[in-house]
Structures are given as structure tokens and as C-alpha cells.
């Protein structure tokens, strides 16, 4: 199945689509670089129409990033948000740690609180 767009059709089974998915997962692994924010968002959005997206891998990467105090703040905030949007139940411990840690920035605590609301 191809997904039409203004730039042509996206065929999840094509070599180009596989290459794109691989590049996005590589970028998502760069949790200390802002490019991971766009990669996380793209992979999450694409998973709605591309069954070739490894959603378990995506979710585990999001959970790892949400719990990684050394990840770039914007990347971590996106991971927290997507854990909530995607209802990643395995993120609960990381999100709860964010809420209880006095070192967590306020924006991250607010995001964790919203994400946990999705998991209830």
C-alpha cells in the first residue's frame, strides 16, 4: 500500500522507505543531539501508516531517552511527550522518577505528569 502525498507516493515496502526508517532510527539514537527530536516525531507519525516501523524498538528508545538524564533536554521532553501520546506503559517508572526528582526541570515534570495521565 502506498500513501499518496504532494511529492509522490510513500511505499513502506520500498528500498527507499527502508533506508528512511533506518536513517530515522539512527538519528533517534543520537539522544544528545536535537536531530533526535525530529526523528522521534517522524517515526511516531509514520508508524500510523507504515507497518514496517518497528514500534517496539521505537517505544523502547523513547523510554530509554525519557529516563536518560544526559539526553539533550529537548530530546528528552519529546520522548516524554511521545511516551504519553503512544501510551507506552513501560515508561511509567521513568516518568515517575522525573516527577519525584528535585533535579528535573519544571517543563520535564509537567510533560511527565501529562504523559502519566495518558497511561492511567
C-alpha positions as CSV (number, residue, x, y, z in Angstrom):
1,X,0.0,0.0,0.0
2,X,1.3,3.4,-0.9
3,X,0.5,6.6,0.9
4,X,-0.1,9.5,-1.6
5,X,1.4,12.9,-0.9
6,X,2.1,16.1,-2.8
7,X,5.6,14.8,-3.5
8,X,4.5,11.3,-4.8
9,X,3.7,8.1,-3.0
10,X,5.3,6.6,0.0
11,X,5.6,2.8,-0.3
12,X,6.6,1.3,3.0
13,X,8.0,-1.8,1.3
14,X,10.3,0.1,-1.0
15,X,14.1,0.2,-0.5
16,X,13.9,4.0,-0.2
17,X,11.4,3.7,2.7
18,X,13.6,1.1,4.5
19,X,16.5,3.5,4.1
20,X,14.5,6.3,5.5
21,X,13.4,4.2,8.5
22,X,17.0,3.2,9.2
23,X,18.2,6.8,9.0
24,X,15.5,7.9,11.4
25,X,16.3,5.2,13.9
26,X,20.0,6.2,13.7
27,X,19.1,9.8,14.3
28,X,16.7,8.9,17.2
29,X,19.6,7.1,18.8
30,X,21.5,10.4,19.0
31,X,19.8,11.5,22.2
32,X,22.3,14.2,22.9
33,X,21.6,15.9,19.5
34,X,18.5,17.9,18.6
35,X,18.0,15.9,15.4
36,X,16.6,13.1,17.6
37,X,13.5,15.3,18.3
38,X,12.6,15.3,14.6
39,X,13.4,11.6,14.2
40,X,11.2,10.7,17.2
41,X,8.3,12.7,15.9
42,X,8.7,11.4,12.3
43,X,8.9,7.7,13.4
44,X,5.9,8.1,15.7
45,X,3.8,9.8,13.0
46,X,4.9,7.4,10.3
47,X,4.0,4.4,12.5
48,X,0.3,5.3,11.9
49,X,0.6,4.2,8.2
50,X,3.8,2.3,7.9
51,X,3.6,-1.2,9.4
52,X,7.3,-1.7,8.7
53,X,8.1,0.7,11.6
54,X,9.4,-1.3,14.5
55,X,7.1,0.1,17.2
56,X,8.7,-1.9,19.9
57,X,12.1,-0.5,19.1
58,X,10.7,3.0,18.9
59,X,8.9,2.7,22.2
60,X,12.0,1.2,24.0
61,X,14.1,4.0,22.5
62,X,11.6,6.6,23.8
63,X,11.6,5.1,27.3
64,X,15.4,4.9,27.3
65,X,15.6,8.6,26.3
66,X,12.9,9.7,28.8
67,X,15.0,8.2,31.6
68,X,18.4,9.4,30.4
69,X,19.4,12.4,32.5
70,X,22.3,13.0,29.9
71,X,20.0,13.3,26.9
72,X,19.5,16.7,25.4
73,X,16.6,18.5,27.3
74,X,14.5,19.0,24.1
75,X,15.1,15.4,23.0
76,X,14.1,14.1,26.5
77,X,11.0,16.3,26.5
78,X,9.9,14.9,23.1
79,X,10.5,11.4,24.3
80,X,8.4,12.0,27.4
81,X,5.6,13.6,25.3
82,X,5.6,10.7,22.9
83,X,5.6,8.1,25.7
84,X,2.3,9.6,26.7
85,X,0.8,10.0,23.3
86,X,1.8,6.4,22.4
87,X,0.6,5.2,25.8
88,X,3.9,3.4,26.4
89,X,3.2,1.7,29.8
90,X,6.8,0.6,30.3
91,X,7.7,4.4,30.5
92,X,5.8,4.7,33.8
93,X,8.9,4.2,36.1
94,X,11.0,6.7,34.1
95,X,8.1,9.2,34.2
96,X,7.6,8.8,37.9
97,X,11.3,9.3,38.5
98,X,11.1,12.6,36.6
99,X,8.2,13.7,38.8
100,X,10.0,12.9,42.0
101,X,13.5,14.1,41.2
102,X,14.3,17.5,42.5
103,X,16.8,17.9,39.6
104,X,14.1,17.6,36.9
105,X,13.4,20.8,35.1
106,X,9.8,22.1,35.6
107,X,9.0,21.6,31.9
108,X,10.0,18.0,32.1
109,X,8.0,17.4,35.2
110,X,4.9,18.9,33.5
111,X,5.4,16.7,30.5
112,X,5.8,13.6,32.7
113,X,2.6,14.5,34.5
114,X,0.7,14.8,31.3
115,X,2.2,11.6,29.9
116,X,1.3,9.7,33.1
117,X,-2.3,11.0,32.7
118,X,-2.4,9.1,29.3
119,X,-1.2,5.9,31.0
120,X,-4.0,5.9,33.6
